[in-house]
Structure formats: structure tokens, C-alpha cells
Amino acid sequence: MKIKDIFEKKRLVFSFEIFPPKTTTPLEKIYETLDELKGLQPDFISVTYGAGGSTRDRTPQIAMDVKNKYGIESLAHLTCVEATREDTEKIVSFLLDNGVNNILALRGDPPEGARDNFVKGDFEHAIDLVRFLREKYGETISIGGAAYPEGHIECDDPIKDLHFLKQKVNAGVDFLITQLFFDNELFYRFMERAYIAGINVPISAGIMPVVSKNQIERIVTLCGASLPQKFVRILHRYADDPRALEEAGIAYATDQIVDLIAFGVKGIHLYTMNKAHVARRITSNISTLREAVPDPKGEKVLS
């Protein structure tokens, strides 16, 4: 099933993101994670390329197995940094031949250590990739795109960033998944601006449970997400106590999701960081909310 159809059929779409293990790690590790995630009944699972596209060769294989081995709809990340049209067609053909017809079209990051010196491909921005995919494959595929509630880290003008997002949607994006965020109010402001701008595709809120000090430091460096005072207090209190920080991180993410569902968000996309036990805890915490989602009038409607 195409993910755009899942959004049309369900009031709340709940999904996970996983990433392929490093090439030095056996591929079986990710299947151990998937064995645990399957029982949580996500609506789909996205498979990333890894930092700088470092594991891109493993992404199509895992995406195929998510769909065919585990019976879960799969969303394959596809970045265009350094990619040619021929490269892209080969990957998409493999995915389609193996039952995967959902693609998250991204620009991606330059290879590590080559940010200012790498070979550019046929696509400069994600919108170029979206246009190519839609023109080449039409409605055969469902195309997702990335959205940035606080603006892209490389764009210092949030209005301009929203304009680019609108163009990307107009080019053929069916749904959006946001960058992670820790302040729901910033997300709600973004949703209001997106509505005013005429961005009318489903938007899934990206949530990452922070369960380690190193994790948050890396996140802030990569995407520049704001840290509200409530979150900062948790870090200061529990940063040197791994078990306590994990508990606090799960609780904070759960609280975010509960508030987002009450707001009426269309989707929750959980960045699992391949930690199945964390995803399991959060899924259990919100299980009742997934079953009966309040509509805008306050009536409970089965999802």
C-alpha cells in the first residue's frame, strides 16, 4: 500500500525510523531489531541512508525485507547528493521490482570529510529529485519529503524555508515527515504557517527519545534543534546517570506524543535509533491513544 493511502484511511499514522548498521557490523543486527519492532504494529517503517550516505547500499535490501519478510509497509530513504539519474533509476527499479513503492526524497549530506569537496550529481536539491521521480514514475510511487519546524539549519530565513517547502510539495510530495524537535509549541507554529502557505499534505511529527548525553550533543550539532528549559533541566539532572536519563527521555517523548495527539496531529514518526526496547516502551505508553483518537470536535473515533 502507498503511504499516502495510509494517511487517507487512518486518523493517526504511527511509524518508526531505523537505520542500516555500519558496513563493519553484520546485517543480522538490524533484523534482530525488526523482529522486536514488528509486534508493535507500526503503519510503516522508514529505512535511512545513514550519515553522509555511508550505508546507502544496504538501504534498498532492508527496505525490501521490511515489506516482504515482515509484512510492514516500507519507506526507503533516497538522497540525491552525488547521485546521477542512472543511479537513481537503478535503485528505484530495484525497490519497485521488490514491492517497495514508497520513497522519502531527500537531498542528503555530503560524504563525511568531503563537505566542501565532493562530486555533485544530477540533482542539486531535494525538489529536483522530487520532480524527477514524479515525472519518471508518476503515481506508481508515493513520495515523502522532509519538513523542518524550526527551519533548515542551512537557511536563516524561516519564511524562505517555508516557501521552498511549498515548492517541494507542489513538485509532487504526497506527505511530509518533520525533523525531530523537542518543543511542541514550535511545531504548532510551524503547522499554522504551513496551513496559511497552502501546504495541505499530511505532516507527520518526528519525535526522537533522547536516552544518552552523547546523543543529544550530536543531534544539536547536526540539526540545531532548540532545547526548551524543561528538557535542559532533565539533561542537567540525569546526564551522568544513564539509566535515569533513559527513563526521563522515554517519559519526555511520551509526553510530547500525548500532547501532539491531543492537538490533532496526523502522524507520529518515531526515530528509534534502532533501540527496540525504547520504541516498545513508548508504544505501550500510548497504546490506548492509538486505538481511540479524538477528532477536532472531541469525539472519539477509532483510528
N, C-alpha and C positions, 0 to 999 in steps of 0.2 A: 504493500500500500504506500502511496505517496504521503509524505508527511503533511503536505498542505491539506490532504483529505482528512488526516487525523485531527488537525486543528478545526476543521469544519464540523466534525462529528462529535468532538468532546468539548465540554465546557472548561476543563482543566487538563492540560497535557503535561505529563511528568516524565522527564527524561534524564539520562546520565551522559557524561562525557568520560571516555577513557583515553589513554594514550599508549601507543605501542612501546614495549620495553626497548631499551637501548640494544644496539646490534650485538653487544657483547653479552647480553642476557638471553637465555633460552626463551623462545617464543611461547613455550608452555606456560610461563608465568602469567601471561595475560588471560589465558584460558582458565586458570585457577580463579582469577578474579571474576571472569564472566560466569563461571559455574555458580558463584555466590550471588551475583547481581541478577541472574535470570529469575530467581524466585521472588524478587522484589517487584516484578511485573512493570517495568518501565514501558512507556509508549514507544520510545525509540532510544537507541544508544548511538552517540556520535563517536567517531574514531579520529583522533588528531594526527597531524604530521610529526609532532614532536618539535622541540625548539630548533628554529632555523631549518626545518625540513629534514632533520637528521635521521628520522625513521620513516621517511616517505615510502620506501619500498615495501614496508610491512603494512601500511595502512589499508591498501585495497584487499589484501588477503584477510586481514582481521575483519574488515567491514563485511566481506563476503561470508565469513563464518558466523558473524553475529546474526546475519539474516538466515542463512541456510542450516547452520548447525544448532543455533539456539532459538530460532523462530522468533526473533525480535527485529522490528524494523531498524534498519541501519542507515546512518547518515555519515557519509565519507567526507572528511575534510579534503579540500583540493586547493592548494595555493598556486600562485602564478609567478612568484619570484623565480627567475631563471628558466621558466617553462616556455617551451615552444608550442605552437598549435598542434604539431605532430605528437609531441609528448602527451599533451592533454587528451587528444583523441584516443591514444592507446590506453590511457588509464580509464577514461570514461567507457570505452568499448569493453574493457575487462569487467568493469563494475556492472554494466548493463547485461552482459552475457551471463553474469552470475547472480542476477536478480536484484542488484542494488541500483535503485533509481532515484536516490536522494543524495544531493551534493551540497556541502557548505562551501560556497565560493569565497575565497579569501586572498588577499594579497600575500600574506605571509611575511616572515622576517628573512633578511639576508642570512646566508650561512654564517655560523659563528666565526669571528676573526676576519670576516670579509665584508663588513658593513659598508665600507667606502670603496671597495674594490672587488666587484663581482660582475659576472656576465649577465646582463639583463636579457630577459626573454622577449616573447612577443606581446606580453601584457604588462602595462605599467602599473595599473591599479586594479582593484577587485572589480570595479564596474566594467572594465574591459573584458575580464574573464566572464562575468555575468552575461554581457551582450553576446559573446562568442557562444557560450553554452546554450542560450535561449535561441539564437539564430540557427545553430547547428542541430540541436536536438528537440527544439520545440517543446511540446507538452509531454514528451516522453519522460522527462525528468522533473523533479521538484527541486527548486533551487532555494537554498537558505543563504542568508547574509549576516554579517556581524554588525552590531549596533553598540554605541559607546555612550552610556548615560551621562558620563562626565566629559564627553568629547574625546576624540582620539588623541593620544599622547603627542602625536606629531602635528596636531592642529591646535593653534592657540585661540581660535575663534569658534565658540560653540554654535553660533548661527550658521557659519560657513560649513561646519561639520554636519549639521542637520541638513543643509542644502545638498551636500554630497550624498547623504543617506537617502534623501528623496530621489535623487537621480538614479541611485543604485536600485531602488525599488521599482522605479519606472522602467529600468532596463530589463526587468524580469524576475526579481526576487519574490518568492512566494511567502516567506516568513523570515523573521529576524530572531537571533539569539544575542543577548547582550553580553558585553564584557562583564566580569564579576564586579560587584560593588558591595559596600558594607553599610551604606546609608540609604535606607528605603526612600527617604524624602527626596533625595537627589534623583532617584529613579522615577518617582511620581511627577516631578517637574519635567523630566525628560519626556515622559509619556504625554503630558499635556502639550508640550511643544511639538511633539511628533503628530499629535492629533490635529493641531492647528495647521501644521505644514501639509496635511493631507496624506500622511503616511498611514494607510489603512490595512496593512497586512498584520497578521498575528505577531505579537512580540513576546518572546519567552525570556523570563528574567534569569540571568546567570548567577548562581549562588555557589560560593566556594567555602566550605567549612575550614577554618584555619585551625590546624591541630599541631603546629610546630612553629617555633620562633623563626627558624631559617626560612620557612615557607612564606611568612608574611613579609619578611625583608626582601625576598626575591620578587614577590608579587608587586610590591610598591615600586620597585626599581623598573620592572617591565611595563607596567600599565598605568602607574601613577594614581591608583585608586585612593580616594580620601578615606581617612580613618576617623570616624566620629569618636567623641570623648568616651562614650560608653565602651567602645571597642578598645581604645587605648588603655583604659583602666584595667580591662581584663588582661591585656598583654603585660602591663606593668606588674600586676599581682601574680600571674601564673607563668610568666615566661620561663622561669627556671625550674618549673615543676611539670614535666612532660605529660604525666597522667592527668593532672588537674587542667592543664591547658587544653588537652583534647576534649575533656568533658565540657569545659567552658566554650570551646569552639563549636561543638555539636549543639549546645544549648543556644548559642548566639545565632547560628544558621537556622535552627528550628524556629526561633522567634521571628527572624526575618521572613521565613516562608509563611508562617501563620499570618503575619501582617499582610503579606503580598496576596495571599488567597482572599483575605477579608477585603482587600482593595478591589479584587476582581480581575487579577492578572490572568492572562490567557494560558500562560505556560510557566513552568519552573524547570530550569535546566541545571542539574546538579553536577558541578565539577568534582568528580570523585577522587581525583589524583590516584586512581587505582587502589583506593583504600575501601574495600568492600564492606568492612565492619562499620566504618563511619557512615557509608551510604545506607546500610541496614538500620542503624540506629535512627537516623533522620527519617527514613521511610516509615519506620514503626511509629515515630512520634507524630507523624501527620496522617496516618492511615485513615482515620475517621474523616478527616477533612477532604481527603481524596475521594472518598465514597459519596459524600454529600456536600456539594459545593454551593454556597449561597449565590443566588443570582442578584442583579442590581436592586431588585425590589425586596430582598431579604428572604425570599422563599427558597427552600432547599430543593435543589434539582440534582438528580443522580447524574454523575459525570459519564 
